[in-house]
């Protein structure tokens, strides 16, 4: 697979794989940790989803800034290494059970992701934008994307084992170890991509960095603060209000860009904005994996195992044991929402909440211990399918290329959007 590709590819592949290992490990357990009454922060569903949503929104914002800084000032390698170290430190800090440490850790991950994520992909593009490799660019990115999904697939099995043995803190530390390993691999392969780490000089017509800050980011921050301070919850919560308001200056900027564009530029800008709108909707749905889909797997999915699967998962430490007996447990309503009074968790004498959604005729005998596969393993289903199907997609387009019927990027994108829609439906 590697022989005909640049020598930089294996190092960038492995660096990204381990970075995604750490990131998706953290995503897979983040809201579970926030809602854990005994070892976490005992947040309600609404509180954890609100914090997670704010976190993800900022994770998607910072690559815009990190990419600009790398392009014009730092260069790609410095940005990638600095971002990776910040993310690794953030994951490790999440292992400290303290709310101030949690927010500090999230800040490190948000900023670090902004420096790491956009720039390693751009550097890979620079490697392939050479005459000898330009024809392999699509295939190179497919291989690189496979690395993302390999990391996202294996991380949940590793974190399930570590959590079941040592708890949440050790699982977050493992995410940090994965991130640091990615940085080390990147540094080892530096000689293969140093020549492609070239800062982009300002061209005539390019907007200065300070103007971008003043025209887009500063108004967005001001609008976001106003959205937060407005009495009441217009869109469901203060943080959602702040996010929606912050998007208004950004939307105005892009609309103004299209309106003022020359006639020949309007068509490509319109195409780009159309792609933006579709991508926004896709990621808004996809990123429910860390909140709504995790809740579905945890509360609404029959995770009980028996027979050979139980023996395998128990032996590999990928399962959790729950006893069907009454005890003092946290109180949940009929929709599995944690009940609090004056900020304190309400308790009741009842069975573990997992059994609340099991039909009465399928409940185990009193005192029976059942084996459940770990909730975060559900996060590996999506990357697992991507790993299985990517070779088929590559082979299909290679077949079209041999028959001189290779699709251009836009038709490929249309197909790409269609298949996720079918999967989600």
N, C-alpha and C positions, 0 to 999 in steps of 0.2 A: 504493500500500500504506500510506503514512504519513498520507495526507491526513485521514482520519477518526480518527486516533489522537492521543494527547497529544503535544505537541512534545518531551516528555522522551524518548520511545521511541527515536528515531534515535540520540541521544547514548548512552543506556544500551545499546542494541544494539551500537554500534560499540566502546564501552568494553569490554563483555563479549567481543566478538569478538576484540579484540586481546589481552585478558587470556588467553583460551583459546588464541590463537595461540602465545603464549609458553609456556603451561603444557604443551600437548600437543606442542609442538616439543621441549621438554625431556624429556617422557615417552618420545617416540619414539626418542630416541638415548641415554637414560640408561644402560640396562643394556649396550647395545652399547659405550658408552664405558668402562664399568667393566670389561668383559671384554677390551677391546682390549689385546693383548700389547705392541704397539709404542708406541702413543700414549696408552693409557689406564692402568688400574690392574692389568691382568692378573689380575682376579678370576676364580675358578671360577664355574660356573653356580650352585652352591649359595650361594657368598658374595654374588654380585650379586643373586640373588633374595631372599636374606635382608635385605640392605640396602634393596632396593627395597620389599619388603613392609613393613618397619618405617617407611620414609619415607611410604608411602601411608596406613598406619594412622594416623600422626600428622597427616597432611594432612586426614584425615576427622575427627579429634578436635577440632582447634582451632576450627573454625567454631562449635561449641557454646559455647566460651568467648568468642570474638570477637563472636558475636551478642548474648550477654548484656551484654558491656561496652558495645557500641554502643547497645543498648536503654536501658540505665540510666545511662550516664555520658558517652560520647564523642559519640553521635549517628552517623548513617550516613555522611555525607559525609567527616567526619574519619577514620572507620575505613576507608572505601574507599580514600581517597587514601594514608593511612599504609600500609595493607596492600599496595596496588599498588606503592608505592615500595620496600617491603621485598622483595617478590617480584622486582621488576626488578633490585634490587641483588644478590639471591641468584643469579639466572640469570647475571648478569655475573661474579660471583665464581666460578661453576662453570668459567669459562674458564681459571682459574688452576690449573695442574696441581700440586696439593699436597693431601695428604689432609686436613690441618687446614682448608684453605680449602674443600674439598668439604663437610665436615661443617658448617662455618659457613654455607655457602651453603644447604645443606639446611634448617638451622634458620631462616634468614631466609624461605625459601619456605614452610615449615610455619606459622610465625607469621603471615606476611603473608597467606597464603591464609585463615587463620582470621578475619582482619579484612575481607578483600575479598569473598570468595565469598558468605557468607550475607547480607550487608548490601545488596549491589546488587540481589539478587532481592527482598529485603524492601522496598526503596525503590520498585522497580517496582510491587510490590503496592499500596503506599500511593498511588501515582499513579493506579492503576486503581480504587481503593476510593472513588471519588467518584461521586456520582449520575449525572453525564454520561458516565462511562466504564465503570461497573461491568459493563455488558452486554458489553463488548469485552474483558473480562479474559482469558478463555481464548485468544482470538485474539491478544491482545497478548503473552501468554507463549509462544505458538507462534512468533510472529515473533522474539521475544527468544531462544528456544531455537535458532532457525535461525542466529542470529548465533554462538552457541556452536559449531555444527557447521561453519559457514563458516570460522571461525578454525582449528578442528581439522583441516579438510580441506586448506587451503592451506599450513599451516605445514610439513608434511612435504616438500612439493615445494621450498619455499624452503630448508629446512635441508639437504636432499640436495644442492642446488646449492652452498651455502656450504661444507658439509663437504668435498665433492669438490674444491673449489678451495683452501680455506684450512685445513681441519681442524676438529676438534671444538670447540676454543676459540672460533672465530669463529661456529660454529653456536649455542653457548650465548649469545654476545653478541647475536646476532640475536633470541633469545628475550627478552633484557632490553630491547632496543629496542622490540619489540612491546608489552611490558608498559608501558613508559614512555609509549608512544604512546596506549595505552588510558587512562592516568591523565590525560594532557593533554586528550584528548577529553572525559573526564568533567568536568574543571575548566571547559572552555569552555562546556559545557551546564548549568552549575550553576544559572543563573537559572530554568531550567525545572523544577527539582525541589527547590529550596531550601525551599519552603513545605511540602513533604511530609517533610522531614527532621525529624521530631518524636520526641524521646525518650519512651519509655513510662514513665509514672509508676507507682510501686509501688502495687498495689491490695491490699485486704484479702485475706489468704490467700496472697499471693505469697511465695515463699521468698526471704529476703535472700541476696545474692550470697555473703556469707561462709559462710552455712549450706550453700549449694550446694557450695562449695569443700570444707567440712569433712565433709559427708555423702557426697559422690560422688567428687570429684577426689582429695582427699588419701588416702582409703582405696584408690582405684584405683592411685595411685602406689605406696603401700606394698605392696599386693598384687603389683604389677608387679615391684618390686624383689625381693620374696621369690621370685617365679617365676624371676627371672634368677639368683638366688643358689643355688637348689636344685640339688644335684649331679645331673649327668646331664641328658639332653634328653628330657623327658616327651613333648613334642609335636614333636620334630624338631630344635629349636634353642633356644638360650637366649632369643633375642628373641621367638620364638613362645610359649615358656613364659610370658614376662613379659606378653605381650599377652593371652593366655587368662586368666591370673590377674587381670590388671587389669580384665577384663570382668566378673568375679564381683561386685564391689560395685555396678557399674552395673546388672547384671541384677537384683540383690537390691533395689535402689532402685525399679526399675520394677515388680517383682513386689509389693513392699510398697505401692506407690502404688495398685495395682489392689485389693489385699486390703482396704486401709483406706478405699477410696472409697465414697461413698454409693451406694445402690442405683441411682439415676438416672444416676450418673456411670460405673458399671461398664461399661455397653454401649459408650459412645464410647471409653473407655480401652482396652477389649478390642479394638475395631476398629483403633485406632491401633497397638497392640502387634502385631496381626496384620500390618498394613502394614509395620511396622518389620522383622518377621522376613523378609518377602518381599524387601524392599528390600535388606536385608543380604546375602541370598543372591545377588541380582542383581549388586550392586556387587562382591561377592567374586569372581564369575566375570568380570564386565566388566573389572575392573582387572588381569586377567591379560594385557591387551593390551601392557603395558609389560615383561612378563617372559616367560611361557610362549609367548605368541603371537608375540612378537618373535623368540624362539629358533626357533620353528617356521618363521617366514618366512626366517630367516637360514640355518638348517642343514638343514631338511627340505623346502624349497620349491625347485622348479626355476625359477631366476630368469634363466636364459640367454635372450637375445633374438637375433633375426636379422631380415634383411629390413628393411621399412619401420619397424617399431617400434624396432629397434636404431638406425637412422639418426636417428629423431626423438629418442629418449632420449639418444643420444650428443650430438646437436646442442644439446639443452637442458641438458646436464651433469647428467642424472638417473641416469646409469649409472656403474658401476665396472668397470674392466678387470682380469681375473685371467688369468695365464698358466699353462697346463698344462705345468709342468716342475718337476723336483725341485730342492729347495733346502733350506737349514736353516730349518725351521719349528717352531712350537710343537707339542708332542705332545698328541694327544687320544685318548681311548679309543673304543671302538665306539659309545658313546652320546654322543659329542661333548663329553665332559667334559675340561676342561683338566687336564693332569697336572702336579703339583708335587712337589718333594722338598725338605724343610726350608724350605718357603716360597718356593722358587725354581722358575720355570717350566722344565720339562724340554723339551729340544729334540731333534729327530730330522731325518734327511735323508729328505724325503718330498714329496709333492705338496701344494698348498694344501688346507686342510681342506674347502673347499666341494665338491671333487670326490669326497670320501669317500662321498657318498650318491647319486652318479650311477651308473646301471647300466653295467656294463663295456662293453656294446655301443653305448652312447651317449656314451662319453668322447671328447673331441676328440683330434686328432692331437697327438703330442708337439710342444711348443713353440708350440702355437696359443694365441692370446689371445682369450678370450671376453668378451662384454659382459653384465653382470648389472644388472638394475634395482636401485636402492638399497633395502636392507632396510626402512628406516623408511617407505617409501612404502606398505607394507601397512597402516600406521596410518590411512591416509586412506580405506580402504574403508568402514568403518562410518559415519563422518560423511557420506561421499559418498551412501550409500543413504538416510540421514536427510534430506539436502538434496533428494534426488529425490522422496521419498515424503511429506514434510511437507505440501507444497501439496495433495496428494491427500487427506490426512487432514483438513486444514482444510476443503477443499471438501465432503468427505463430511459432516462435522458441520454445516456451513453448510446443506447440503441437508436434513438432519434437522431443523434449527432452523426452516427455512421451512415444513416440513410439521408443525411442532409436535410432533416426536418426538425432540427433543434429549435425549441421555443425561445423567444426573447424573454427578458426578465419580467415584463408586465404580465404576459399570459401565465408565466409560472406563478407569479404572485396571486393572480386570480384563482388558480387551482389551490394554492396554499390556503387562501381564506375559505374556500368552499369546504375543504375536508375538515378543518376544525369545527365549522358550523355543523356539519353532519355528525361529528363525534359528540358535540355538546347536546344536540337534540336527542 
